[in-house]
Structure formats: C-alpha cells, structure tokens
Amino acid sequence: MYKYDYLFNFTRNIFMKMGCSKEDSTIIAEVFLAAELRGHASHGMIRIKDYFELWKAKRINTAPNIKIVYESPSTAVVDGDNAVGMVAARRSMEIAIEKAKIAGTGWVATRHSNHFGIAGYYSMMALKNDMIGICLTNANPLVAPTFSISRMMGTNPIAVAIPAMNQPPFVADFATTPVARGKLAVAEKKGEKVPFGFIQDKDGLPSDEPAILKYGGSMLTLGGDREHGSHKGFCLSSIVDIFSAVFSGANFGPFVPPSVAYLPVLDKTVGQGTGHFFGAMRIDAFQPAAEFKAKMDEWIETFRSAKPAKGEARVLIPGDPEREAEERIMKEGIKLVPAIKDDLVAIAGEMGIAFE
C-alpha cells in the first residue's frame, strides 16, 4: 500500500522532470491521485506510462501557452497548445465557471489538448460555487460504431456534478462504452479476462481478451450490441465527439491523436489535438440555490429509499461508490498492481527519481 502523499509527490516530480512547471505538475498529480482515491485506478498511476511515452516522442508540450481564441459573454474556445490534458482542462473549466458567475452559465470548448484523466474531477470543480458542472471529452479511437468493426470513436465520457444541501452531491461520471479503456489495461496487467459484450476482435467476433485492442480488435458502444441498445451508446458517444471536437476545432472520431503506443499517429488531421467540452450552470440563475439544493436532498433521499433487489443491500446514488472509496482508500492506502509498479520503477529509473 502507498500513502497518498508519497504517490502525489512522486507524480509531481516526474512531470517536473519532464519540464512542466511546479504549478502544472501539481494539477496533474492531483487529477491522477483523485482517480486512484475514487476507485478508478484505470485513470490513475497506470496512465503515467502513456504520458511518459508521449513526452519521449515529443508529442506533448510541457510549457504551453493556453489561451482563449474565440469567445462571447457566456462561451469560449480554448486552445490548449498541446498541453498535458489536465492543465488545459482545469484552465478551461475555470473559464467556464468565471463566465457563469457573470452570465449565469458558461460553456467552453477546448482543442489542441490531450488525455485529461477522470472527467468527474472537472465537473466537480463547479460544486463549491453552487453550480452544476458538466464535462465531456473525446478520446483514443478504439470504439466501433454499431454494426461496424472500424475503430472510429473513443470511450467519450460524460460527467455531471450537481450540488445538494445536506446530502452528498450527485456525481455521474461514465464512459459511453460498457467499460473504460483503462479498465481493460488494468485487467491485462492483472492477467484477467473481461466479460463478453465489452470488446470484439478484428473480425467483429465477441472476445474476452483485454489485450485484443493491440491486435486490431475494438471496443463496443454502451449496450454492447443492437439488441441491448448499442445504437443508443453510439448516439451518446457521437454527441460527446461533436461537442468536444466540432465545436472546438479539435480532431474528431478516428482522427483523435492516440495516447497509446499501439495506435498509429495518422498523417491526416481534421483539427488540432484532442477536444473537450465544459459547462458551468449557476443554480441561482434558475432559482434560489438553497431551494434547489433542498429539493436535490429530497430527490436523493427518495431514490435512496427505493426497495433493493434481492441480494442487494441498498440503492446507490451516482457518486456514492467513488465518495466511499475515497474515504476508505485515503485511510488504507493506494494499492498498485505489480505490473503497474514495475512500470513506475522503470520510469523513475530513467528519470533519475527514487521509487520504493
């Protein structure tokens, strides 16, 4: 088990060695460790290797000039200057919040960025301002549309955070695929299989091999197949892609620059980098914040009181598992899969940093 502070400082030091400022490295480490604490190891320390490989390939800018390139009172397009995604994303969400304070709502489309960790981190930034936060992003083209074997889209997550009064906030953070790509990577590191319905091989046949993506396979959209609603998952993923990329001027669909080594970097581009979309909605632009948050308490309590199915202890509200994991893991420590630990030891050795 590793203490939060140890992994935080290690991560920050790695990115400072890459050339990021201390401030930017702190943001990056905060997002990586937020994923670990919230039980999403698929977006935590395992991803440092991806960034390390991008840095070695000179595909990320560790000293970016992030700027607004187009705006209205309530909207903006941000150019991330090929930054580490966490840095561009955090600044973009800050701009959305700043605009919402003035205009009631703020909307920011971001281009020329990279993978940014867990989407929920950015939507939750709005909570302390009595705002609803929204975050979308496109990602590595590893997902096949319904009825296809072509890798055209990313896992394209959606995250929405909504404050309450006495109840914990409602936080929905989910991929538009049955499983996040990083969870396949974790399963591969553990030597485990995955359930059928998550992925298919290069010919479109069902597979339970998490490494199948390295051999031409693809992920499926939410629903798995047409009979179980994969066309709806395709719709959700498409909306995320359009909002993140077409709005911002980023690459869409199959042209998103990959952050994994087994995907080729295409010569053709249709925009700049990876795209994100952020929203902040000031509650008191719609009704007094106290009234809304009290009603959210009632909503949450109503759904908590739903009768559990046989064998289930209780009904969960979006955000419950992550919040409970955060409390537990902060006390117990963060457990790393041995193969991930080995990757970190190797990276530390190359960077001249100690890793226990």
Buried (B, 14 or more C-beta within 10 A) or exposed (E): EBEBEBBBEBBBBBBBBBEBBEEBBBBBBBBBBBBBBBBBBBBBBBBBBBBBBBBEEEBBBBEBEBEEEEEEEBBBBBBBBBBBBBBBBBBBBBBBBBBBBEBBBBBBBBBBBBBBBBBBBBBBBBBEBBBBBBBBBBBBBBBBBBEBBEBBBBBBBBBBBBBBBEBBBBBBBBBBBBBBBBBBBBBBBEEEEBEEBBBBBBEBEBBBBBBBBEEEBBBBBBBBBEEBBBBBBBBBBBBBBBBBBBBBBBBBBBBBBBBBEEBEEBEEEBBBBBBBBBBBBBBEEEEEBEEBBBEBBEBBEEEEEEEEEEEEEEEEBBBBBBBBBBEEBBEEBBEBBEBBBEBBEEBBEEBEBEBE
